[in-house]
Amino acid sequence: MILRSLTKHIKAQNWFAVLLDFFIVVLGILLAFQVTNWNDSHQKMKRQAHYLERLDKEFDIIRERLVDGKATFQMSVNSIDFLLKAHRDFENSPESNLPDDEALASATLNVSSGRVPSGSPAAFKEMVASGGLETLKNDELRQALFAYDEFATIARDGWRTIRDEHHSATNHLMELLDLAAPPPLSENNEGLQESIQIIGFERDKFFETAAMQGYLGVLLSAQVNQHQLVQIQLTLAENIESLLDKERNK
């Protein structure tokens, strides 16, 4: 319709009308571009909000897992330290007031306790694969996500390496324990209680094995390193949660 009107006005040499037609055409094109840009921007904002919500939920779970892992490794470190002190006290004075079998056995059971380090959230992996990271306007958040992802890989590789290195020492400690499966929760044997039952502990072997402090030293070093890895990963995750909160509250 505009082209027909433009042709008519040119033939009639009505230049004012021609300019008006051109203005209408240009204005229509500009409005179309503006609507398209607005729609693209709106879609990006919706996509960013979607990813921010997913990342926030997944990092809540990751942080809880890391906090639990840190506490578990700390418990293991405390147990190893307890056993080392008991063995040194025995060396210095065999007749001293030493811990009972129950305390020693419980600590021994915890010498290799820990959790597999958390990986990267599924939302981040999806964003990398689909190009969704471009929707995040906060460059600091993007860099923090990459830093966490890189360290999560390092932490898992480190966990495997450390676990393999202290495997032999762990076996020497586990040989001191006589364990039984946990009892059933009900008379119908439906499910089991959470804790393994300790029914015996080789006290004499623990105190009289000369290499015992060496085994415990290896385990202590391993679990302290695991604790440090979890702490670094937890700090990275908490930083991301802080950045996510800022983005979502804008």
N, C-alpha and C positions, 0 to 999 in steps of 0.2 A: 504493500500500500504506500509506503514511504517512497519507494523507487518510482512508482507511478506518479505520485504527487511531484517528486523532484523533476521528472521528465517534463511534466506539464508546465511547471514553473520556468524551466529553462527555455522551452519553446516560446513561452509568453514573455521571456526576458524579464521576469519578475525577480530581480536579484535579491531583494529583501526576503522574499519567500524561499528562494534557493538557500540563502544563508540560514534561514530558520530551519529548513529541512535538514541541512548538514548538522546544525547544532543538535537537533533531535536525535539524529543517527549517532553522533559522537557521544552524546549524553547516555543513550541507550547502551552503547558498548561499554562505557565506563561503569555504568550501574551493574551491567552483567558481570564485569570483572570484579567489582566490589563484592557482589553477592557470592561469587565463586570463592574469592579470597576469604570472605567471612565464614563461608561454609567449611572451607578447608581448615581454617583456624579453629572453628568450633569443634570439628572432628578430632583435631590434634589435642585440644584441651580435654575432650571426653576420654580420649585414649590415654592421655597422661594421668588423668584422675583414676582411671581403671587400674593402670599399672602401679600407681602410688598406693592404692588401697591394697592390692595384692602383695606388694613388697612389704607394706606395714604389717600385714597379718603373718606373712611368712617369717619376717625377722622377729616377731614376737615369739614364735615357736623356736626359732634358732637361738635367741637369747636365753630362753628358759632351758634349752638343752645344754647350752654352754655353761650356764650358771650351775646346773646340776653336775655337769662334767667336772667343773672346777672344784666343787665341793667333794666329789668322789675321789679325785686325785689328791686333794688335801687330806682326806681321811686316810688314804693309803700311805701318804708321806708320814703322817702322825703315827700310824701303826708300825711302819718300818723303824721309825725313830724310837718308839717304845721297845721294840724287840732288840735293837742295837744297845740301848741303855741297859736292858735286862742282862744281855750277854756280857757286856763290859763289867757290870756289877758282879756277876758270877766269877769272872776272871779275877777281879780284885779281891773278892771275898766270897768263896763258895757257900759259906754259912750265913750270908746276909739275907735280909728279908726280901725274897724274890717274888715276882708275880705268880699267882696260881695258874694251873693248867688252863682253866677256862679263859682267863684274860690273854694268855699267850696264844692259845688256839684261835681265839677270835681275831687277834691282831694278825696272825699268820694268814688267815683266810683273806685278809684285805690287802696283802702286799702287792698284788698285781691288779687291784680294782681300778676301773677307769671306764671311759666312754669313747667310742669312735668319734672323732671330730666332725662337727656339722659341715655339710657341703654348702654350695651356693643355692639360693632359692630358685625354684622352677621358673618364677616370673622373670628373673634376670636372664636365665638361659634362653627363654622364649624371646625376650627383647633383643638379645644379641643375634639370634638366628633370624628374626624377622625385621631387623632394623628399627625396632621400637625404641631403642635408646635415644634416637633423635628427637623423640617427643618430650624427653626430659629437658627442661629449660635450664635447670641448675647444673652447671658444669662441675661444681664441687661434689654434688651427689653422684654424678656419673663416675668421676674419678674414684670416689669412695667405694662404689660398687665394684669397680675393676680391682681395686686394691684388696677388698675382702675376698673376691673370687680367687685372685692369685694366691693369697695367703691360705685360703681354705685347702687348696691343692697341696701347698707346702706342708700344712698341718697333718693332712691325711698321710702323705708320704713319710713324714717324720714319725707319725704314730706307728706305722707298719715297721719302719726300720728299728725304732726303739723297742717295740714289742718283740721282734725277732731276736734282738741282741740280749734281752734279759730272759729269754725263754728258759735257758738252762738253769739260771739262778732260781727262777720261779719253781721249777720242778723240784729242786732240792728242798725248798720250803714246803711245798705241797706234800712231799713224802712224809712229813712229820704228822700229817693229819689223817685221822680215820673218819671218813665222812659217810653219811647216809642220805638217801633221797628224802626230801621233805615229806611229811605225812599228808594224807589227803585232807581236804577241807570238810568232807562229809563222809558218812558211813558208806555211801554208794561210790566212793573213790572218784567223785566228780571234782577235778581240779586239785591243785597242790598248794600247800602253804608256801609263802614266798622264800623263806630262808632254808638253806641246806642245813642239815643237822650235823653237828660235830659230836662224835661219840668217843673220840680218843685223841690224845696228843702225846707224841714221843718226847717227853720232857728231857730225859737224859741225853738223847741223841742231839737235841737242840743245843744244850749247854756244852756238851763234850765234843762237838764237831768244830775243829780248829778253824776250818774255812768258813764257818757260818757268818762271821762278820764281813768277810769278803763278798759273800752272796748278797747279804743285806745292803752292803755299800753299793753294789751294782744296781740293785733294785731302787735304792734311794735316789741315786743319780738319774735313773730312767724316769721315775715318777715325778721328780722335781722338774725335769725337762718337759714332760707331758703337761704338767701344771702350768708352766710358763707359756707353752704354745696355746693352751686354752685361754689363758689370760689375755694374750695379744689378740687372739681371734675375737674374744668377747669385747675388748675395747673397740675394735674395728666395727663390730656389729652395733654396739651402743652408739657410736658416732653416726652410723647410717640411720639409726632410729631417730636420732636428734634432728638430722637433716630432713628426714621424711616428715616429721612433725611440723617443721617450719614450712615446708612446701604445702602441706595439706591445710595449714592454718592461714595461708595467704588469702 
